[in-house]
């Protein structure tokens, strides 16, 4: 897997608290929850190709 890109993210304390609760419910870290939600949103918007499609499978 290629290295991950690090970047600062500024969000409201209320949003962070909601993400923290949601992540705990899903047994994820807040970082993993944010990445999961962003990945899902980008795929649903058709902005991210899935690996199988790129490989022609």
N, CA and C atoms as an extended XYZ file, in Angstrom:
171
Properties=species:S:1:pos:R:3:atomname:S:1:resname:S:1:resid:I:1 pbc="F F F"
N         0.844       -1.172        0.000 N   UNK     1
C         0.000        0.000        0.000 CA  UNK     1
C         0.896        1.244        0.000 C   UNK     1
N         0.564        2.245       -0.812 N   UNK     2
C         1.372        3.463       -0.829 CA  UNK     2
C         1.265        4.189        0.510 C   UNK     2
N         2.245        5.036        0.832 N   UNK     3
C         2.186        5.769        2.099 CA  UNK     3
C         0.973        6.694        2.140 C   UNK     3
N         0.480        6.917        3.316 N   UNK     4
C        -0.681        7.795        3.506 CA  UNK     4
C        -0.249        9.260        3.497 C   UNK     4
N        -1.142       10.117        3.039 N   UNK     5
C        -0.919       11.562        3.021 CA  UNK     5
C        -1.412       12.146        4.338 C   UNK     5
N        -0.569       12.887        5.033 N   UNK     6
C        -0.950       13.573        6.262 CA  UNK     6
C        -1.309       15.016        5.949 C   UNK     6
N        -2.359       15.525        6.601 N   UNK     7
C        -2.692       16.936        6.465 CA  UNK     7
C        -3.508       17.372        7.671 C   UNK     7
N        -3.407       18.645        8.048 N   UNK     8
C        -4.188       19.127        9.195 CA  UNK     8
C        -5.657       19.283        8.800 C   UNK     8
N        -6.520       19.022        9.734 N   UNK     9
C        -7.958       19.158        9.495 CA  UNK     9
C        -8.553       19.941       10.645 C   UNK     9
N        -9.197       21.030       10.343 N   UNK    10
C        -9.832       21.840       11.364 CA  UNK    10
C       -11.336       21.668       11.264 C   UNK    10
N       -11.941       21.142       12.326 N   UNK    11
C       -13.392       20.974       12.371 CA  UNK    11
C       -13.888       21.455       13.726 C   UNK    11
N       -15.169       21.702       13.795 N   UNK    12
C       -15.740       22.202       15.040 CA  UNK    12
C       -15.685       21.121       16.125 C   UNK    12
N       -15.632       21.550       17.372 N   UNK    13
C       -15.644       20.579       18.466 CA  UNK    13
C       -16.912       19.711       18.469 C   UNK    13
N       -18.027       20.286       18.059 N   UNK    14
C       -19.285       19.532       18.019 CA  UNK    14
C       -19.224       18.417       16.977 C   UNK    14
N       -18.674       18.739       15.796 N   UNK    15
C       -18.547       17.731       14.749 CA  UNK    15
C       -17.568       16.644       15.178 C   UNK    15
N       -16.463       17.051       15.797 N   UNK    16
C       -15.487       16.064       16.262 CA  UNK    16
C       -16.121       15.128       17.286 C   UNK    16
N       -16.890       15.673       18.204 N   UNK    17
C       -17.544       14.850       19.229 CA  UNK    17
C       -18.498       13.845       18.589 C   UNK    17
N       -19.241       14.288       17.584 N   UNK    18
C       -20.162       13.383       16.889 CA  UNK    18
C       -19.392       12.284       16.165 C   UNK    18
N       -18.301       12.647       15.513 N   UNK    19
C       -17.473       11.655       14.826 CA  UNK    19
C       -16.838       10.682       15.819 C   UNK    19
N       -16.453       11.193       16.964 N   UNK    20
C       -15.846       10.350       17.991 CA  UNK    20
C       -16.848        9.306       18.499 C   UNK    20
N       -18.091        9.723       18.730 N   UNK    21
C       -19.129        8.773       19.171 CA  UNK    21
C       -19.409        7.745       18.088 C   UNK    21
N       -19.523        8.201       16.840 N   UNK    22
C       -19.810        7.309       15.720 CA  UNK    22
C       -18.673        6.306       15.537 C   UNK    22
N       -17.441        6.792       15.619 N   UNK    23
C       -16.281        5.915       15.479 CA  UNK    23
C       -16.287        4.848       16.575 C   UNK    23
N       -16.609        5.242       17.787 N   UNK    24
C       -16.657        4.281       18.895 CA  UNK    24
C       -17.725        3.226       18.638 C   UNK    24
N       -18.865        3.641       18.125 N   UNK    25
C       -19.940        2.687       17.797 CA  UNK    25
C       -19.483        1.683       16.747 C   UNK    25
N       -18.653        2.124       15.809 N   UNK    26
C       -18.168        1.271       14.718 CA  UNK    26
C       -16.816        0.628       15.021 C   UNK    26
N       -16.334        0.818       16.257 N   UNK    27
C       -15.037        0.260       16.692 CA  UNK    27
C       -13.885        0.716       15.803 C   UNK    27
N       -13.890        2.012       15.488 N   UNK    28
C       -12.825        2.614       14.685 CA  UNK    28
C       -12.239        3.795       15.441 C   UNK    28
N       -11.054        4.216       15.018 N   UNK    29
C       -10.513        5.485       15.500 CA  UNK    29
C       -11.248        6.608       14.762 C   UNK    29
N       -11.136        7.807       15.292 N   UNK    30
C       -11.760        8.946       14.607 CA  UNK    30
C       -11.135        9.118       13.226 C   UNK    30
N        -9.825        8.967       13.130 N   UNK    31
C        -9.151        9.093       11.839 CA  UNK    31
C        -9.679        8.057       10.843 C   UNK    31
N        -9.795        6.815       11.276 N   UNK    32
C       -10.299        5.758       10.387 CA  UNK    32
C       -11.751        6.029        9.995 C   UNK    32
N       -12.538        6.566       10.917 N   UNK    33
C       -13.941        6.879       10.617 CA  UNK    33
C       -14.028        7.972        9.566 C   UNK    33
N       -13.218        9.005        9.707 N   UNK    34
C       -13.219       10.094        8.720 CA  UNK    34
C       -12.794        9.561        7.358 C   UNK    34
N       -11.757        8.742        7.326 N   UNK    35
C       -11.304        8.175        6.047 CA  UNK    35
C       -12.388        7.288        5.433 C   UNK    35
N       -13.050        6.474        6.253 N   UNK    36
C       -14.134        5.615        5.770 CA  UNK    36
C       -15.257        6.468        5.168 C   UNK    36
N       -15.683        7.494        5.885 N   UNK    37
C       -16.787        8.335        5.402 CA  UNK    37
C       -16.408        9.089        4.127 C   UNK    37
N       -15.202        9.611        4.076 N   UNK    38
C       -14.759       10.310        2.861 CA  UNK    38
C       -14.662        9.363        1.673 C   UNK    38
N       -14.116        8.175        1.897 N   UNK    39
C       -14.004        7.193        0.815 CA  UNK    39
C       -15.374        6.814        0.290 C   UNK    39
N       -16.306        6.562        1.195 N   UNK    40
C       -17.669        6.192        0.788 CA  UNK    40
C       -18.328        7.316       -0.012 C   UNK    40
N       -18.180        8.549        0.465 N   UNK    41
C       -18.785        9.690       -0.234 CA  UNK    41
C       -18.182        9.885       -1.623 C   UNK    41
N       -16.870        9.744       -1.727 N   UNK    42
C       -16.197        9.933       -3.015 CA  UNK    42
C       -16.599        8.832       -4.000 C   UNK    42
N       -16.702        7.592       -3.522 N   UNK    43
C       -17.140        6.493       -4.395 CA  UNK    43
C       -18.572        6.704       -4.857 C   UNK    43
N       -19.459        7.092       -3.930 N   UNK    44
C       -20.864        7.318       -4.293 CA  UNK    44
C       -21.013        8.445       -5.307 C   UNK    44
N       -20.099        9.406       -5.256 N   UNK    45
C       -20.133       10.520       -6.205 CA  UNK    45
C       -19.482       10.159       -7.540 C   UNK    45
N       -18.915        8.945       -7.623 N   UNK    46
C       -18.276        8.519       -8.860 CA  UNK    46
C       -16.935        9.168       -9.107 C   UNK    46
N       -16.295        9.615       -8.047 N   UNK    47
C       -15.022       10.321       -8.185 CA  UNK    47
C       -13.809        9.450       -7.910 C   UNK    47
N       -14.020        8.196       -7.481 N   UNK    48
C       -12.909        7.308       -7.156 CA  UNK    48
C       -13.136        5.986       -7.851 C   UNK    48
N       -12.165        5.580       -8.650 N   UNK    49
C       -12.268        4.294       -9.327 CA  UNK    49
C       -11.929        3.192       -8.350 C   UNK    49
N       -12.667        2.088       -8.416 N   UNK    50
C       -12.370        0.939       -7.575 CA  UNK    50
C       -11.255        0.137       -8.226 C   UNK    50
N       -10.437       -0.553       -7.420 N   UNK    51
C        -9.285       -1.281       -7.940 CA  UNK    51
C        -9.672       -2.305       -8.987 C   UNK    51
N       -10.734       -3.064       -8.759 N   UNK    52
C       -11.129       -4.092       -9.719 CA  UNK    52
C       -11.469       -3.500      -11.075 C   UNK    52
N       -12.072       -2.326      -11.089 N   UNK    53
C       -12.404       -1.676      -12.349 CA  UNK    53
C       -11.149       -1.196      -13.059 C   UNK    53
N       -10.176       -0.700      -12.287 N   UNK    54
C        -8.925       -0.235      -12.888 CA  UNK    54
C        -8.145       -1.389      -13.493 C   UNK    54
N        -8.210       -2.560      -12.856 N   UNK    55
C        -7.448       -3.713      -13.308 CA  UNK    55
C        -8.169       -4.493      -14.386 C   UNK    55
N        -9.381       -4.084      -14.715 N   UNK    56
C       -10.147       -4.758      -15.757 CA  UNK    56
C       -10.776       -6.060      -15.323 C   UNK    56
N       -10.978       -6.237      -14.018 N   UNK    57
C       -11.606       -7.462      -13.521 CA  UNK    57
C       -13.087       -7.268      -13.327 C   UNK    57
